[in-house]
Amino acid sequence: MPTPATAPLRILLWHVHGSWTGSFVQGRHTYLLPTLPEGGPWGRGRCGRDWPASVREVPAGDLGGADVDVVLLQRPEELELAHRWLGRRPGVDVPAIYVEHNTPHEHPVRTRHPMAGHPEVGLVHVTHFNDLMWDNGDRPSTVVSHGIPDPGHRYTGELPRAAALINEPIRRGRVTGTDLLDRIALAAPVDVYGIGADELGAAHEGVCGVGDLGQARLHPEMARRRVYVHTARWTSLGLSLIEAMALGMPVVAVASTEAVAAVPPAAGVLSTDVAELVEGVRRFVRDPEHAASAGAAARAHALTQHGQAAFLRRWDELLDEAVGPRRTVLTTRLPPRTGGAPLTRTTIEETS
């Protein structure tokens, strides 16, 4: 029989980043997702995702009596929201970990992290770059890199086109390098996938906004393109980049944030010189064998560095550390809070 420290946990978390959550909930625990009648950012539940039965939707009003071992926070407002709904203070009455998915927003090196003043809450970054750039204060933090299931080596590269996945490319503009697509399209037509990608329209010659596809359609379509381009200037490491590499696609990427560590030289072209990026796409389009070889190196690296099993194993270690002996102690349940400051929606820069 497993000891309390290693027994499956009941984890409360919100559905914020679908791809990351989809990997996280493949573990051995029970995952509780709050729901509200109106859905929205604080109560969308599974949102129709085909996740394991261990992922359970719980009406927010029922959380006050729910058995929760640990709270996984991903937005600053969730600290107050969890307190209000559970009647327990995250990090004090119930263990809590905050996962930071994004790069700093206001300033690259002077932005103080919302959890810098909350040492009672564990702080986890998804990249070493993010951990380096955020001002975490004098509190400890750790890094758990992304993990993905193996999508299979599906690359054919039969179409002499480039693929990119950018969520909300119009709104996010220069942050995601949307302005670079026109120049890259001089080397090869670029098909852009993602939420709001279809809004690119005909204003960008050589750039085709396909739109948001489910993963079952997205992966084979991407894998038919000769090369994957990653144009982000200032975003966290997108799971879409790792997934493209795992599919066996060669990569041409802006050498910014964690992409510098994620894309080895054999996997493609990494540069801050846009002319080199354009030429890299052109070379892959002209030489399918070179593209396939780089794609094979990209796939090997992605599976080694971002395998799902290692990701889940590392998270198990952190969760066990956070809960520790608390699982053997009956936690006093406080009545759920009422009132409190109104919540405001946080703009989350998608990591794709």
LOVEXZA-858275 format. One record per residue: residue in three letters; x, y negated, z of N, C-alpha, C in turn. Coordinates in pm, whole numbers, padded with zeros to 5 digits, always signed. Atoms other than C-alpha are relative to their C-alpha. Last residue first. Example, Ala and Ser with C-alpha at 12.3 -4.5 7.8 and 13.67 -1.06 7.14 Angstrom:
BEGIN
ser-00082+00119-00006+01367+00106+00714-00077-00109+00073 ala+00089+00119+00000+01230+00450+00780+00090-00120+00000 
***
This chain:
BEGIN
ser-00016-00059+00133+00193-02871-02819+00047-00106-00096 thr-00135-00047+00021+00255-02997-02472+00020+00069-00133 glu-00007-00143+00026-00055-03204-02467+00143+00041-00030 glu-00067-00015+00129-00011-03552-02322+00020+00149-00024 ile-00101-00104+00001-00266-03550-02042+00060+00008-00139 thr-00035-00033+00137-00458-03874-01993+00115+00099+00002 thr-00141+00018+00033-00585-03858-01638+00020+00036-00146 arg-00060-00101+00086-00957-03901-01588+00145-00036-00031 thr-00015+00056+00134-01056-04110-01292+00073+00101-00084 leu-00107-00051+00084-01193-03959-00976+00003-00074-00132 pro+00043-00059+00127-01401-04160-00734+00119+00043-00083 ala-00017+00090+00114-01249-04210-00389-00044+00066-00128 gly-00137+00011+00049-01390-03990-00120+00007-00091-00120 gly-00046+00135+00029-01745-03878-00058+00142+00000-00052 thr+00095+00070+00087-01799-03542+00099+00054-00140-00022 arg+00010+00145-00009-01535-03314+00237-00109-00052-00091 pro-00038+00075+00120-01598-02942+00260-00020-00149+00019 pro+00114+00025+00088-01624-02818+00619+00044-00079-00122 leu+00064+00126-00032-01288-02700+00753-00120-00018-00090 arg+00068+00063+00112-01183-02338+00736-00071-00126+00049 thr+00123+00066-00044-00926-02226+00989-00062-00072-00118 thr-00004+00145+00008-00672-02002+00817-00134-00057+00044 leu+00131+00051+00038-00662-01643+00935+00005-00152+00003 val+00059+00087-00101-00296-01543+00941-00134-00052-00051 thr+00033-00084-00114-00153-01247+00749-00067-00079+00111 arg+00104-00097+00038-00163-01429+00418-00042+00087+00116 arg+00134+00054-00018+00020-01724+00575-00109+00102-00031 pro+00073-00065-00109+00334-01513+00613-00142-00050+00018 gly-00078-00057-00109+00465-01615+00270-00086+00065+00106 val+00099-00057-00092+00214-01809+00060+00068+00058+00123 ala+00094+00103-00046+00457-02041-00115-00096+00053+00105 glu-00071+00094-00088+00741-01788-00136-00097-00103+00058 asp-00027-00071-00125+00504-01522-00272+00072-00091+00100 leu+00127-00011-00072+00377-01770-00530+00019+00071+00133 leu+00034+00131-00056+00730-01860-00633-00129+00005+00080 glu-00096+00034-00104+00836-01496-00677-00036-00132+00068 asp+00029-00083-00117+00519-01409-00866+00093-00033+00116 trp+00113+00061-00069+00582-01705-01094-00043+00082+00122 arg-00049+00119-00071+00926-01573-01179-00113-00067+00077 arg-00082-00045-00113+00781-01232-01264+00051-00118+00082 leu+00091-00045-00106+00509-01387-01478+00077+00046+00123 phe+00078+00115-00046+00763-01581-01687-00091+00039+00117 ala-00090+00076-00087+00997-01281-01712-00072-00121+00059 ala-00026-00081-00119+00711-01067-01848+00089-00076+00099 gln+00107+00013-00099+00594-01340-02086+00029+00076+00129 gly+00086-00117-00007+00921-01368-02274-00103-00014+00112 his+00137+00039-00035+01055-01720-02318-00097+00119-00001 gln+00008+00110-00095+01435-01696-02331-00141-00029+00051 thr-00095-00016-00110+01486-01357-02491-00021-00105+00108 leu+00042-00115-00079+01170-01361-02704+00093+00022+00120 ala+00126+00028-00068+01240-01713-02827-00042+00114+00091 his-00023+00095-00109+01606-01641-02905-00128-00024+00080 ala-00078-00069-00103+01531-01329-03109+00022-00091+00121 arg+00086-00097-00069+01256-01509-03300+00076+00069+00114 ala+00095+00075-00082+01476-01806-03387-00087+00095+00082 ala-00075+00048-00116+01754-01577-03508-00090-00077+00096 ala-00028-00118-00082+01507-01395-03735+00078-00039+00126 gly+00121-00037-00072+01380-01729-03860+00019+00120+00090 ala+00013+00093-00111+01731-01840-03949-00123+00032+00084 ser-00107-00030-00093+01772-01527-04161-00006-00091+00123 ala+00034-00123-00071+01432-01571-04324+00105+00036+00104 ala+00111+00029-00091+01507-01933-04413-00035+00124+00083 his-00056+00078-00111+01846-01844-04560-00109-00028+00104 glu-00080-00095-00077+01678-01577-04772+00063-00069+00122 pro+00084-00084-00086+01406-01822-04883+00081+00099+00086 asp-00072-00125-00026+01663-02074-05015-00080+00088+00097 arg-00072-00047+00119+01506-02379-05182+00061+00138+00018 val+00097-00020+00108+01243-02441-04914+00069+00058-00123 phe+00078-00119-00030+01500-02386-04638-00101+00030-00112 arg-00084-00119+00015+01739-02632-04798-00079+00128+00027 arg-00024-00023+00143+01470-02900-04843+00083+00128-00023 val+00124-00056+00057+01357-02870-04482+00023+00035-00147 gly+00015-00134-00056+01716-02922-04366-00126+00069-00053 glu-00085-00088+00078+01757-03216-04605-00009+00144+00052 val+00060-00014+00133+01459-03389-04447+00081+00097-00084 leu+00120-00080-00015+01595-03323-04099-00066+00025-00135 glu-00043-00138-00018+01938-03449-04198-00120+00093+00017 ala-00049-00046+00131+01785-03771-04335+00046+00146+00008 val+00117-00044+00077+01592-03808-04009+00042+00050-00138 asp-00011+00066+00130+01917-03817-03813-00114+00051-00089 thr+00069+00127-00018+01830-03719-03455+00007-00084-00128 ser-00072+00125+00024+01916-03360-03541-00085-00120+00038 leu+00036+00085-00112+01833-02992-03491+00080-00129-00013 val-00067+00130+00001+01834-02766-03796-00056-00085+00113 gly+00047+00105+00087+01749-02396-03788+00082-00126+00010 ala+00145-00006+00024+01763-02086-03575-00051-00108-00092 ala+00031-00100+00102+02141-02029-03592-00147+00002-00039 pro-00044+00037+00134+02207-02359-03414-00038+00100-00109 pro-00143-00023+00020+01994-02263-03110+00040-00032-00144 val-00029-00040+00139+01651-02427-03069+00150+00018-00016 ala+00090-00105+00046+01520-02441-02711+00034+00054-00137 ala-00036-00129-00059+01808-02630-02551-00081+00114-00060 val-00145-00016+00015+01789-02939-02775+00045+00136+00055 ala-00025-00068+00128+01411-02897-02795+00149+00026-00022 glu-00048-00137-00020+01403-02983-02424+00025+00076-00130 thr+00051-00072-00117+01386-03361-02483+00053+00145+00002 ser+00046+00082-00111+01499-03477-02828-00061+00090+00106 ala-00084-00038-00115+01692-03332-03119-00033-00091+00118 val-00063+00119-00055+01407-03369-03372+00075+00041+00128 ala+00054+00071-00116+01337-03025-03509+00079-00125+00034 val-00067+00128+00018+01371-02813-03823-00062-00092+00105 val+00046+00124-00062+01286-02455-03734+00085-00118-00044 pro-00113+00091-00023+01304-02118-03907-00054-00136+00044 met-00013+00117+00087+00990-01908-03856+00130-00075+00030 gly-00110-00020+00093+01006-01556-03712+00022-00115-00095 leu+00058-00054+00123+00668-01552-03537+00108+00033-00103 ala+00030-00141-00025+00856-01596-03210-00064+00067-00120 met-00126-00074+00000+01002-01921-03346-00024+00149+00020 ala-00047-00002+00138+00656-02050-03429+00131+00078-00011 glu+00080-00099+00072+00536-01948-03082+00043+00010-00145 ile-00046-00133-00041+00822-02136-02917-00076+00108-00077 leu-00135-00018+00053+00742-02451-03116+00052+00140+00034 ser+00013-00027+00144+00369-02415-03044+00137+00020-00065 leu+00011-00144+00020+00444-02385-02673-00010+00034-00147 gly+00129-00055+00041+00554-02744-02688+00004+00150-00016 leu-00021-00105+00100+00858-02854-02487-00134+00066-00035 ser-00058-00120-00059+00754-03171-02310+00015+00105-00109 thr+00099-00088-00062+00690-03474-02522+00075+00114+00065 trp+00005+00009-00146+00900-03771-02623-00118+00081+00054 arg-00106+00081-00060+01022-03780-02982+00002+00014+00152 ala+00026+00076-00123+00814-03496-03124+00123-00076+00048 thr-00036+00141+00016+00882-03400-03487-00008-00081+00128 his+00035+00049-00134+00891-03020-03474+00049-00144+00008 val-00063+00127-00037+00892-02877-03826-00056-00048+00133 tyr+00078+00073-00101+00825-02510-03901+00076-00127+00036 val-00076+00055-00112+00962-02364-04225-00096-00072+00095 arg-00143-00029+00004+00857-02155-04526+00073-00043+00127 arg-00078+00118+00038+00484-02147-04456+00149+00028+00015 arg-00010+00000+00146+00310-01807-04453+00082-00119-00050 ala-00106-00091+00041+00383-01773-04081+00015+00010-00152 met-00131+00062-00022+00174-02081-04004+00111+00086-00059 glu-00010+00111+00094-00133-01923-04163+00134-00071+00014 pro-00031-00049+00136-00078-01591-03986+00012-00112-00103 his-00130-00066+00012-00045-01769-03649+00028+00054-00140 leu-00114+00091+00007-00334-02012-03686+00131+00072-00027 arg-00016+00053+00135-00611-01771-03771+00128-00080-00015 ala+00009-00115+00090-00599-01554-03457+00016-00043-00146 gln-00130-00065+00014-00476-01857-03262-00002+00117-00099 gly-00023-00096-00106-00795-02051-03327+00129+00076-00027 leu+00036-00139+00027-00756-02333-03573+00022+00085+00124 asp-00023-00091-00113-00758-02708-03507-00051+00140-00034 gly+00092+00000-00114-00727-02926-03816+00035+00108+00101 val+00087-00118+00006-00573-02888-04161-00103-00002+00111 gly+00052-00024-00134-00424-03235-04200-00101+00114-00002 cys+00137-00053+00000-00233-03216-04528-00041+00030+00144 val+00033-00048-00134+00075-03436-04564-00146+00042+00002 gly-00078-00119-00027+00217-03480-04915-00025+00060+00137 glu-00024-00082+00118+00091-03834-04936+00092+00117+00034 his-00137-00049-00007-00022-03965-04598+00024+00096-00116 ala-00090+00116-00008-00331-04182-04639+00146+00042+00000 ala-00080+00008+00123-00528-03880-04763+00099-00116+00003 gly+00058+00045+00126-00671-03786-04426+00098-00005-00114 leu-00112+00059+00073-00473-03763-04102-00045-00049-00138 glu+00022+00143+00012-00804-03708-03921+00114-00069-00076 asp+00077+00026+00121-00781-03333-03989-00028-00149-00021 ala-00091+00006+00115-00503-03319-03732-00074-00029-00130 gly-00001+00131+00064-00751-03412-03458+00092-00011-00120 ile+00118+00080-00030-00669-03106-03246+00015-00138-00066 gly+00017+00053-00134-00392-02909-03412-00126-00084+00013 tyr+00106-00065-00077-00250-02807-03747-00011-00067+00137 val+00002+00034-00142-00046-03013-03993-00122+00063+00065 asp+00134-00033-00049+00045-02875-04336-00001-00017+00152 val+00011-00036-00142+00354-03051-04470-00146+00025+00035 pro+00130+00035-00059+00438-03062-04842-00008+00053+00143 ala+00099-00107+00019+00812-03022-04900-00133-00048+00057 ala-00071-00125+00024+01125-03240-04916-00095+00115-00028 leu-00079+00020+00121+00954-03579-04957+00076+00128-00037 ala+00077-00045+00116+00699-03451-04704+00071-00027-00133 ile-00025-00144+00013+00965-03493-04435-00073+00056-00122 arg-00136-00017+00050+00952-03867-04495+00033+00148-00018 asp-00007+00048+00138+00573-03882-04466+00139+00021-00059 leu+00054-00100+00092+00579-03662-04155+00010-00043-00146 leu-00108-00066+00073+00811-03892-03963-00050+00095-00108 asp-00051+00090+00105+00532-04130-03857+00112+00064-00083 thr+00091-00007+00114+00365-03844-03668+00050-00085-00117 gly-00072+00009+00127+00671-03825-03446-00089+00011-00122 thr-00010-00133+00061+00482-03697-03142+00069-00003-00136 val-00038-00094-00106+00539-04012-02937+00023+00139-00058 arg-00145-00011-00008+00536-04221-03256+00046+00098+00109 gly-00090+00073+00089+00167-04157-03315+00148+00029+00015 arg-00131-00013-00065-00013-04017-03011+00113-00054-00086 arg-00007+00071-00128-00355-04138-03121+00142-00002+00056 ile+00025+00142+00022-00312-04034-03484+00016-00077+00130 pro-00114+00067+00064-00141-03699-03420-00022-00149-00024 glu+00030+00144+00006-00405-03583-03171+00114-00081-00063 asn+00132+00037-00049-00250-03238-03118-00014-00152+00003 ile+00001+00123-00080+00049-03173-03339-00143-00028+00042 leu+00118+00000-00087+00133-02836-03495+00010-00120+00093 ala-00020+00072-00126+00364-02856-03794-00128+00013+00081 ala+00111+00000-00094+00402-02632-04100+00039-00081+00123 ala-00035+00007-00142+00630-02684-04399-00128+00002+00083 arg+00058+00112-00073+00561-02570-04754+00050+00004+00145 pro-00109+00098-00015+00724-02339-05008-00051-00130+00062 leu+00040+00131+00053+00454-02073-04943+00114-00101+00024 glu+00031-00008+00143+00575-01713-04910-00037-00135-00062 gly-00059+00117+00065+00747-01776-04580-00032-00008-00147 thr-00020-00035+00140+00655-01419-04479+00067-00116-00075 tyr-00048+00096+00099+00682-01448-04102+00012+00063-00139 arg+00101+00013+00104+00470-01214-03895+00044-00091-00114 his-00079+00063+00106+00726-01082-03646-00087-00007-00125 gly-00043-00086+00109+00482-01014-03366+00078-00077-00105 pro+00103+00000+00105+00286-01254-03145+00032+00095-00115 asp-00062-00017+00131+00502-01159-02842-00109+00005-00107 pro+00006-00138+00049+00322-01296-02537+00062+00007-00139 ile+00108-00030+00095+00449-01635-02424-00003+00150-00030 gly-00002-00140+00041+00651-01770-02134-00118+00027-00091 his+00118-00059+00063+00737-02133-02067+00021+00149-00029 ser+00017+00023+00143+01028-02211-01840-00125+00069-00052 val+00042-00128+00057+00989-02212-01462-00029-00026-00148 val+00042-00008+00141+01187-02496-01310-00040+00142-00033 thr-00056-00114+00073+01232-02591-00945-00056+00000-00141 ser+00085-00037+00114+01186-02889-00718+00066+00118-00068 pro-00046-00103+00094+01321-02993-00379-00100+00021-00114 arg+00063-00129-00023+01227-03327-00219+00054+00104-00099 asp-00100-00088-00062+01461-03625-00217-00056+00138+00033 gly-00032+00038-00136+01253-03820-00467+00108+00092+00056 asn+00069-00090-00093+01132-03629-00774+00021-00041+00146 asp-00052+00032-00132+01226-03914-01009-00081+00082+00100 trp+00092+00049-00103+01138-03739-01336+00078-00037+00126 met+00043+00137+00028+01415-03715-01596-00097-00057+00104 leu-00108+00098-00001+01610-03411-01478-00052-00143-00006 asp-00049+00003-00138+01310-03195-01391+00110-00105+00015 asn+00099+00071-00081+01156-03284-01726+00047-00014+00144 phe-00002+00140+00038+01474-03183-01907-00098-00081+00084 his-00109+00063-00075+01495-02859-01711+00011-00148-00035 thr-00128+00007+00070+01157-02762-01852+00104-00066+00091 val-00002-00106+00102+00823-02641-01710+00126-00007-00086 his-00003+00057+00134+00862-02836-01385+00009+00114-00101 val-00058-00082+00107+00756-02689-01051-00009-00077-00132 leu-00004+00070+00129+00689-02886-00732+00077+00084-00101 gly-00110-00040+00086+00578-02714-00409-00007-00071-00134 val+00047-00063+00124+00334-02916-00199+00121+00036-00085 glu+00076-00118-00041+00431-02995+00162-00053+00078-00120 pro-00089-00117-00010+00700-03226+00026-00071+00127+00043 his+00077-00113-00054+00427-03470-00082+00088+00125+00007 gly+00032+00026-00139+00591-03808-00139-00081+00110+00066 ala-00125+00034-00068+00762-03707-00462-00023-00024+00150 met-00022-00090-00114+00440-03535-00566+00129-00030+00075 pro+00109+00010-00098+00322-03822-00790+00019+00088+00123 his+00100-00105+00015+00666-03827-00957-00107-00011+00106 arg+00003-00084-00119+00848-04157-00957-00113+00102-00015 thr+00137-00034-00038+00908-04296-01304+00001+00097+00117 arg+00039+00071-00122+01250-04455-01326-00141+00031+00046 val-00081-00041-00116+01422-04225-01577-00044-00062+00132 pro-00063-00133+00009+01209-04215-01894+00077+00043+00124 his-00140+00026+00030+00979-04502-01797+00073+00133+00003 glu-00027+00144+00000+00597-04514-01780+00143-00032-00043 his+00078+00085+00090+00509-04160-01889+00051-00144-00005 pro+00049+00123-00067+00759-03913-01747-00069-00093-00100 thr-00109+00094-00023+00777-03588-01950-00055-00122+00072 asn-00034+00108+00091+00488-03349-01908+00129-00072+00034 his-00014-00044+00138+00381-03012-01772+00068-00104-00090 glu-00011+00118+00085+00431-03074-01401+00030+00045-00143 val-00072-00027+00125+00303-02777-01202-00001-00127-00085 tyr+00034+00093+00109+00208-02861-00843+00087+00033-00121 ile-00112+00026+00091+00214-02575-00591-00051-00094-00109 ala+00025+00065+00129-00018-02541-00292+00129-00020-00076 pro-00120+00023+00080-00050-02336+00025-00034-00058-00137 val-00010-00107+00098-00378-02385+00218+00124-00027-00085 asp+00092-00105-00043-00433-02592+00532-00001+00120-00094 val+00008+00006-00146-00129-02814+00481-00087+00114+00052 gly-00133+00014-00057-00008-02784+00121+00003-00005+00150 pro-00104-00073+00073-00352-02847-00021+00138-00029+00059 arg-00101+00087+00060-00579-02986+00253+00107+00084-00071 arg-00133-00032-00050-00884-02772+00319+00102-00084-00075 gly+00003+00034-00140-01252-02855+00279+00131+00034+00068 leu-00033-00112-00086-01234-02662-00047-00025-00030+00148 trp+00081-00117+00033-01418-02908-00269+00027+00118+00094 arg+00143+00027-00009-01292-03233-00117-00083+00128-00020 his+00034+00027-00141-00938-03117-00051-00151-00016+00016 ala-00008-00129-00070-00916-02965-00399-00036-00017+00147 leu+00115-00079+00041-01036-03294-00550-00002+00136+00070 glu+00119+00048-00071-00789-03502-00352-00121+00088-00032 leu-00034-00007-00142-00488-03302-00474-00120-00041+00085 glu+00042-00131-00052-00653-03250-00815+00035+00017+00148 glu+00133+00008-00059-00626-03622-00888-00045+00131+00064 pro-00001+00063-00133-00250-03593-00940-00136+00000+00070 arg+00026+00143+00019-00289-03341-01224-00007-00066+00138 gln-00065+00040+00124-00157-02983-01248-00021-00147-00034 leu+00037+00134+00045-00231-02829-00908+00075-00035-00128 leu-00095+00040+00103-00215-02455-00835-00048-00132-00058 val+00055+00092+00100-00393-02384-00507+00111-00039-00095 val-00091+00105+00044-00301-02079-00298-00068-00084-00108 asp-00132-00018-00061-00474-01804-00103+00096-00113-00033 val-00107+00048+00088-00835-01900-00175+00133+00012+00073 asp-00125-00051-00054-01133-01716-00021+00110-00036-00100 ala-00078-00096+00080-01427-01930-00125+00128+00040+00072 gly+00001-00129-00067-01666-02087+00124+00083+00104-00069 gly-00018+00020-00143-01602-02448+00028+00003+00129+00078 leu-00140-00015-00038-01553-02340-00334+00023-00017+00150 asp-00020-00124-00075-01922-02277-00392+00142+00015+00055 gly+00072+00004-00127-02011-02633-00493+00018+00124+00085 ala-00074+00084-00095-01741-02631-00759-00066-00002+00137 pro+00060+00134-00011-01912-02341-00934+00071-00081+00108 val+00063+00023-00129-01658-02055-00966-00062-00140+00000 glu+00052+00135-00014-01544-01911-01300-00075-00011+00134 arg+00140+00014-00040-01339-01597-01271-00039-00147+00012 val+00021+00145+00005-01017-01498-01447-00149-00025+00024 ser-00050+00054-00125-00953-01138-01335-00008-00154+00005 ala+00112+00007-00094-01176-01029-01623+00043-00055+00135 pro+00036-00121-00076-00888-01111-01857-00116-00022+00098 trp-00098-00029-00103-00898-01413-02092-00044+00122+00080 asp+00001-00146-00016-01084-01456-02418+00111+00039+00095 arg-00125-00070+00031-01133-01831-02380-00013+00150+00030 gly+00016-00098+00107-01491-01965-02394+00125+00079-00032 cys+00021+00071+00127-01414-02278-02191-00001+00098-00118 arg-00077-00071+00103-01275-02065-01909-00010-00069-00135 gly-00008-00145-00015-01396-02315-01650+00087+00064-00107 arg+00025-00068+00128-01462-02665-01788+00009+00151+00011 gly+00085-00117-00020-01503-02828-01447-00032+00075-00127 trp-00009-00053-00136-01263-03114-01386-00081+00126+00020 pro-00138-00032-00039-01184-03215-01745+00012+00064+00137 gly-00095+00111-00009-01547-03194-01859+00135+00043+00055 gly-00129-00042+00054-01804-02926-01783+00103-00109+00022 glu-00036+00079+00119-02133-03108-01728+00132+00041-00062 pro+00106-00009+00102-02272-02841-01495+00035-00074-00128 leu+00102+00100-00029-01935-02822-01316-00107+00010-00108 thr+00094+00043+00104-01700-02525-01315-00093-00107+00056 pro+00121+00074-00036-01391-02445-01113-00086-00034-00121 leu+00009+00123+00078-01148-02175-01236-00129-00073+00036 leu+00128+00066-00020-01050-01902-00989+00000-00134-00072 tyr-00014+00141+00034-00767-01671-01096-00138-00065+00003 thr+00134+00047+00034-00736-01327-00937+00008-00151-00015 his+00078+00066-00103-00379-01196-00946-00145-00023-00046 arg+00073-00102-00076-00185-00940-01148-00095-00058+00103 gly-00062-00065-00114-00057-01172-01421-00096+00091+00075 gln-00025-00139+00037-00204-01250-01762+00065+00078+00114 val+00106-00088-00053-00353-01566-01612+00015+00144-00046 phe-00004-00011-00146-00029-01762-01658-00100+00102+00052 ser-00113-00085-00041-00003-01694-02031-00001+00025+00150 gly+00019-00133+00058-00351-01823-02114+00112+00095+00033 thr+00090-00074-00088-00300-02111-01873-00021+00141-00051 trp-00076-00031-00122+00001-02228-02074-00086+00084+00095 ser-00103-00099+00033-00192-02201-02401+00079+00041+00124 gly+00052-00133+00034-00506-02371-02267+00108+00104-00024 his-00068-00034+00125-00341-02667-02095-00034+00145-00034 val-00051+00126+00054-00579-02803-01829+00064+00023-00137 his-00035-00026+00140-00801-02518-01708+00040-00134-00063 trp+00085+00058+00103-00798-02591-01336+00053+00037-00138 leu-00065+00090+00095-00644-02370-01072-00102-00051-00099 leu+00088+00103+00055-00745-02177-00759+00081-00088-00094 ile-00061+00128+00035-00539-01863-00704-00105-00093-00060 arg+00114+00072+00059-00662-01553-00522+00046-00144-00019 leu+00050+00122-00063-00351-01346-00462-00125-00050-00070 pro+00057+00098+00092-00248-00990-00545-00065-00116+00075 ala+00134-00037+00046-00049-00827-00265-00052-00104-00098 thr-00004-00037+00142+00323-00904-00250-00136+00043-00052 ala-00074+00099+00079+00343-01099+00077+00000+00031-00149 pro+00075+00123+00024+00064-00896+00235+00072-00099-00090 thr-00005+00086-00117+00258-00570+00184-00075-00129-00030 pro-00086+00117+00007+00145-00342-00094-00005-00080+00128 met+00085+00120+00000+00000+00000+00000+00088-00124+00000 
***
